[in-house]
């Protein structure tokens, strides 16, 4: 009880330095947890996202660009695939499903993708197929109708029965309005995939849109592929990537996205280094605060010793003060973590349509706070040793 009373009074007496030190600890702990969780969860979610397709066939070029364009609806298409090539891959005995897509238009920055009605029958994750919200339906092939992803519909304010005119290009240009008018027949139920950010229209709608090159009226941007067996992907990889020179097969999708994370792993290390430096600064703040308060409390501690307090009590009080500051900062660090994580998750959702799970657990959520408390204890060790060695006689001796 005496030990806790000493700690509490000291923290209250030095409230400002306590808050500053605890704030530094909270920032360091929250930043460390956020960096690690965003890295691990983004890697897990993105590599698992393929909208139900194992491979993508596209024009000759980068596999990563092809996947980003066809699966995540980012980047530009590397080129077109001829209708004959689509028919060939569709008939290949190793292919179970081949769905063409065509891109090239947008609505106020949200991509418009042409495809076939069969796309919506695909399970975007095992056991779950695309569905429209109550009152809606999927578009009819050949009609000027659209199914809008849930996120795009919310941001664009679109609902069933609304009409819109596409804009040419992947980036919004108010002067590039197409003359065609499309009617929204359905809004997709949320899938937490990139499909939520897209406006889906019939394939022929993109191919024959006014202002598009009529020579490419039957071409497609890419072909999304489901295989009959995983080994079929290696056979197609040999046929298109190693023996051919016109087309590129991106397989498997998850591995290609994992390569992207490997390429930007240096950025994760930089953020982790920044978080570590913040942690060291926070520990130094605790050391400075404890050391400063020790200088101001030498006489108080000497009086406590004179009244019967043991050396280990004074030592424990100073060390306990550092630990309490660390615990306050660690608890507040979770608030910092959630705010940062939610902010990053919202940005990723807006840019890619992929949802990072907020309730995901990782050992770093326990290791980071405990590590910060440990650093605080190290920061308070030197002042605690000084308090232990404090000479009662010298400190209480008259100065004149």
C-alpha positions in Angstrom: 0.0 0.0 0.0 2.9 2.4 0.9 4.6 1.5 -2.4 1.5 2.3 -4.5 0.9 5.5 -2.5 4.5 6.7 -3.3 4.0 5.9 -7.0 0.6 7.5 -7.3 1.7 10.7 -5.6 4.8 10.9 -7.8 2.8 10.5 -11.0 0.3 13.1 -9.9 3.1 15.5 -8.9 4.7 15.1 -12.3 1.5 14.8 -14.3 2.8 16.7 -17.4 5.9 14.6 -17.8 3.9 11.5 -17.1 1.4 12.3 -19.9 4.2 13.2 -22.3 6.0 10.0 -21.6 2.9 7.9 -21.8 1.9 9.6 -25.0 5.2 8.7 -26.6 4.8 5.1 -25.5 1.3 5.0 -26.9 2.4 6.4 -30.2 5.3 3.9 -30.5 3.2 0.9 -29.5 0.3 1.9 -31.7 2.6 2.5 -34.7 4.5 -0.8 -34.2 1.2 -2.8 -34.0 -0.3 -1.0 -37.0 2.7 -1.5 -39.2 2.9 -5.1 -38.5 -0.8 -5.8 -38.7 -1.3 -4.0 -42.0 1.7 -5.8 -43.4 0.6 -9.3 -42.4 -3.2 -8.8 -43.0 -2.7 -7.1 -46.4 -0.4 -9.9 -47.5 -2.9 -12.6 -46.4 -5.9 -10.9 -47.8 -4.4 -9.8 -51.2 -2.8 -13.2 -51.9 -6.1 -14.9 -51.2 -8.1 -12.6 -53.4 -8.6 -13.9 -56.9 -12.4 -13.5 -57.3 -12.6 -17.2 -57.9 -10.2 -17.5 -60.8 -6.8 -19.3 -60.7 -5.3 -17.6 -63.9 -5.6 -14.7 -66.2 -4.8 -14.7 -69.9 -3.9 -11.3 -71.5 -1.7 -9.6 -73.9 2.1 -10.1 -73.8 3.6 -8.2 -70.9 3.9 -8.1 -67.2 2.0 -10.8 -65.2 1.7 -8.5 -62.3 0.2 -5.7 -64.4 -2.2 -8.3 -65.9 -3.4 -9.4 -62.5 -3.7 -5.9 -61.1 -5.8 -4.9 -64.1 -8.0 -8.0 -64.5 -8.5 -9.0 -60.8 -8.0 -5.8 -58.8 -9.1 -3.4 -61.5 -6.0 -1.3 -61.0 -3.4 -0.3 -63.6 -4.1 -0.2 -67.4 -4.6 -3.2 -69.6 -1.4 -4.3 -71.3 -3.3 -4.8 -74.5 -6.1 -6.8 -76.1 -6.7 -10.5 -76.6 -8.2 -11.5 -80.0 -11.5 -13.2 -80.1 -9.9 -16.3 -81.7 -7.5 -16.6 -78.7 -10.4 -16.3 -76.3 -12.3 -19.0 -78.1 -9.2 -21.2 -78.1 -8.6 -21.0 -74.4 -12.3 -21.5 -73.8 -12.2 -24.8 -75.7 -9.0 -26.0 -74.1 -9.6 -29.3 -72.2 -7.7 -28.1 -69.2 -10.0 -25.1 -68.7 -13.2 -25.4 -66.8 -14.4 -21.8 -67.2 -13.2 -18.9 -69.3 -14.8 -15.5 -68.7 -13.8 -12.5 -70.9 -13.7 -9.0 -69.7 -13.3 -5.6 -71.5 -12.2 -2.4 -69.9 -11.7 1.2 -71.1 -14.4 3.3 -69.5 -15.4 4.8 -66.2 -18.1 6.6 -64.3 -16.6 9.5 -62.3 -13.4 7.5 -61.7 -15.0 4.1 -61.0 -14.2 1.5 -63.6 -16.8 0.1 -66.0 -16.0 -3.5 -66.9 -17.8 -5.5 -69.6 -18.3 -9.2 -69.1 -20.7 -12.1 -69.7 -23.6 -13.0 -67.3 -21.8 -16.2 -66.6 -19.3 -14.2 -64.5 -21.8 -13.8 -61.7 -22.3 -17.6 -61.4 -18.6 -18.0 -60.3 -17.9 -18.5 -56.6 -15.7 -15.5 -55.7 -14.8 -17.4 -52.6 -15.6 -21.1 -52.0 -19.3 -21.5 -51.3 -20.3 -17.9 -52.2 -21.5 -16.7 -55.6 -22.3 -13.1 -56.6 -25.8 -12.0 -55.6 -27.7 -8.8 -56.1 -29.5 -6.9 -53.3 -33.3 -7.4 -52.9 -35.3 -6.0 -55.8 -32.5 -6.2 -58.4 -31.4 -8.6 -61.1 -28.3 -9.2 -63.1 -28.0 -7.5 -66.5 -29.3 -9.1 -69.7 -26.6 -9.8 -72.3 -26.7 -7.4 -75.2 -28.8 -4.8 -73.3 -27.7 -1.4 -72.0 -28.0 -2.5 -68.4 -25.6 -2.5 -65.5 -24.9 -4.2 -62.2 -23.1 -1.9 -59.8 -20.7 -3.1 -57.0 -21.9 -2.2 -53.5 -19.0 0.2 -52.8 -19.3 2.0 -56.1 -23.0 2.3 -55.7 -22.7 3.8 -52.3 -20.0 6.3 -53.4 -21.8 7.2 -56.7 -25.3 7.3 -55.1 -26.7 4.8 -57.6 -29.7 2.6 -57.0 -31.9 0.3 -59.0 -33.6 2.1 -61.9 -31.0 4.9 -62.1 -29.4 5.7 -65.4 -25.9 6.9 -66.3 -23.6 7.6 -69.3 -20.1 6.2 -69.2 -17.0 8.3 -69.7 -14.2 7.2 -72.0 -10.9 6.1 -70.5 -9.9 4.8 -67.1 -9.5 8.3 -65.6 -12.4 10.6 -65.3 -12.5 13.3 -67.9 -15.8 15.3 -67.9 -15.3 16.1 -71.6 -15.1 12.4 -72.6 -18.8 11.5 -72.2 -20.2 8.6 -74.2 -23.7 8.9 -75.7 -24.9 5.5 -74.6 -27.3 5.5 -71.5 -27.2 2.5 -69.1 -29.9 1.5 -66.6 -28.9 0.0 -63.2 -30.7 -3.3 -62.9 -29.0 -4.5 -59.7 -26.6 -3.6 -56.9 -24.2 -6.4 -55.9 -24.4 -7.6 -52.3 -21.1 -6.8 -50.6 -18.4 -9.3 -51.4 -15.4 -7.5 -49.8 -13.5 -8.0 -53.1 -12.4 -5.6 -55.9 -15.7 -6.4 -57.6 -17.4 -4.1 -55.2 -15.7 -1.1 -56.8 -16.8 -1.9 -60.4 -19.8 -1.1 -62.6 -20.5 -4.3 -64.6 -22.1 -4.1 -68.1 -22.5 -6.6 -70.9 -19.3 -7.3 -72.8 -20.7 -6.1 -76.1 -21.5 -2.8 -74.5 -17.8 -2.0 -74.1 -16.8 -3.5 -77.4 -19.2 -1.4 -79.4 -19.2 1.7 -77.3 -19.2 4.9 -79.4 -15.7 6.3 -79.8 -14.0 2.8 -79.4 -11.9 1.4 -82.2 -14.3 -0.6 -84.4 -11.3 -2.8 -85.5 -11.2 -4.2 -82.0 -14.9 -4.7 -81.6 -14.5 -8.4 -80.9 -11.3 -8.2 -78.8 -11.3 -8.5 -75.0 -8.9 -7.0 -72.4 -8.3 -10.3 -70.6 -9.7 -13.8 -69.9 -10.4 -14.9 -66.4 -9.8 -18.7 -66.1 -10.8 -21.5 -63.8 -8.8 -24.7 -64.3 -9.9 -28.3 -64.1 -6.8 -29.1 -62.0 -3.9 -27.1 -60.6 -1.4 -29.0 -62.7 -3.2 -27.6 -65.8 -1.9 -24.2 -65.0 1.7 -25.3 -65.4 0.9 -26.8 -68.8 -0.8 -23.6 -70.0 2.1 -21.6 -68.6 4.5 -23.6 -70.8 2.2 -23.1 -73.8 1.7 -19.4 -73.5 4.7 -18.0 -71.6 7.6 -20.2 -72.6 6.7 -21.4 -76.1 4.5 -18.6 -77.3 5.3 -14.9 -77.8 2.0 -13.2 -78.2 0.1 -13.7 -75.0 0.8 -14.0 -71.2 -0.7 -16.3 -68.7 -0.6 -15.1 -65.1 -0.7 -18.2 -62.9 -1.2 -18.6 -60.0 -2.7 -15.3 -59.1 -1.8 -15.5 -55.4 1.8 -16.1 -56.1 2.1 -13.2 -58.4 0.6 -10.8 -55.8 3.0 -12.3 -53.2 5.8 -11.2 -55.5 4.5 -7.6 -55.3 4.7 -7.7 -51.5 8.2 -9.0 -51.8 9.2 -6.1 -54.0 7.8 -3.5 -51.5 9.1 -5.3 -48.4 11.7 -2.6 -48.0 8.9 -0.1 -47.3 7.7 -2.3 -44.4 11.2 -2.4 -43.0 11.4 1.4 -43.2 8.1 1.8 -41.3 9.3 -0.8 -38.7 12.5 1.1 -38.3 10.6 4.3 -37.7 8.4 2.6 -35.2 11.5 1.2 -33.4 13.1 4.7 -33.3 9.9 6.1 -31.8 10.0 3.4 -29.2 13.6 4.2 -28.3 12.7 7.9 -28.0 9.8 7.0 -25.8 12.0 4.9 -23.5 14.5 7.8 -23.4 11.6 10.1 -22.4 10.8 7.8 -19.5 14.5 7.8 -18.5 14.7 11.6 -18.6 11.4 12.0 -16.8 12.4 9.6 -14.0 15.9 11.0 -13.8 14.6 14.5 -13.6 12.1 13.6 -10.9 14.8 11.8 -9.0 16.8 15.1 -8.7 13.7 16.9 -7.4 12.7 14.1 -5.0 16.1 13.3 -3.4 15.2 14.9 -0.1 11.7 13.4 -0.1 13.1 9.9 -0.7 15.7 10.5 2.0 13.0 11.4 4.5 11.1 8.2 3.6 14.3 6.3 4.2 14.7 8.1 7.6 11.2 7.2 8.5 11.9 3.5 8.0 11.4 2.8 4.3 13.8 0.2 3.1 16.1 0.6 0.1 14.2 -2.0 -1.9 11.0 0.0 -1.3 12.4 3.2 -2.7 14.0 1.2 -5.6 10.7 -0.5 -6.3 8.8 2.8 -6.2 11.0 4.4 -8.8 11.0 1.3 -11.0 7.2 0.9 -10.5 6.6 4.4 -11.6 8.3 3.7 -14.9 6.3 0.5 -15.3 3.0 2.3 -14.6 3.9 4.9 -17.2 4.6 2.1 -19.6 1.3 0.4 -18.9 -0.7 3.6 -19.3 1.1 4.1 -22.7 0.6 0.5 -23.7 -3.2 0.7 -23.0 -3.5 4.0 -24.9 -1.4 2.4 -27.7 -4.3 0.2 -28.6 -6.4 3.3 -29.2 -3.7 4.7 -31.4 -3.4 1.3 -33.2 -7.1 1.1 -34.0 -7.3 4.6 -35.3 -4.3 4.1 -37.5 -5.4 0.7 -38.7 -9.0 1.8 -39.4 -7.6 4.7 -41.4 -5.3 2.5 -43.5 -8.0 -0.1 -44.0 -10.4 2.6 -45.3 -7.8 3.8 -47.8 -7.2 0.2 -49.0 -10.9 -0.4 -49.3 -11.4 2.8 -51.3 -8.5 2.1 -53.6 -8.9 -1.7 -54.1 -12.2 -2.9 -52.7 -10.3 -5.3 -50.4 -11.3 -5.3 -46.8 -8.7 -5.8 -44.0 -10.2 -7.6 -41.0 -10.4 -5.3 -38.0 -10.7 -8.1 -35.5 -7.8 -10.1 -36.7 -5.3 -11.3 -34.0 -1.6 -11.5 -34.2 1.0 -12.1 -31.4 2.4 -8.7 -32.1 -0.7 -7.2 -30.4 0.6 -8.6 -27.1 4.4 -8.5 -27.8 4.5 -4.7 -28.7 2.8 -3.4 -25.6 4.8 -5.8 -23.3 8.0 -4.8 -25.1 7.2 -1.1 -24.5 6.6 -1.8 -20.8 10.0 -3.6 -20.8 11.7 -0.6 -22.4 10.1 1.7 -19.8 11.5 -0.6 -17.0 14.9 -0.3 -18.6 14.5 3.4 -18.8 13.6 3.6 -15.1 16.4 1.3 -14.0 19.2 3.9 -13.7 17.1 6.3 -11.6 15.9 3.4 -9.4 19.6 2.4 -8.8 20.3 6.0 -7.8 17.4 6.0 -5.4 18.7 2.7 -3.9 22.1 4.1 -3.3 20.8 7.4 -1.9 22.7 8.5 1.2 20.2 9.6 3.9 22.9 11.4 6.0 24.4 13.3 3.1 21.0 14.3 1.6 19.5 15.5 4.9 22.6 17.2 6.2 22.3 21.0 6.6 23.7 22.9 3.7 25.2 25.7 5.9 
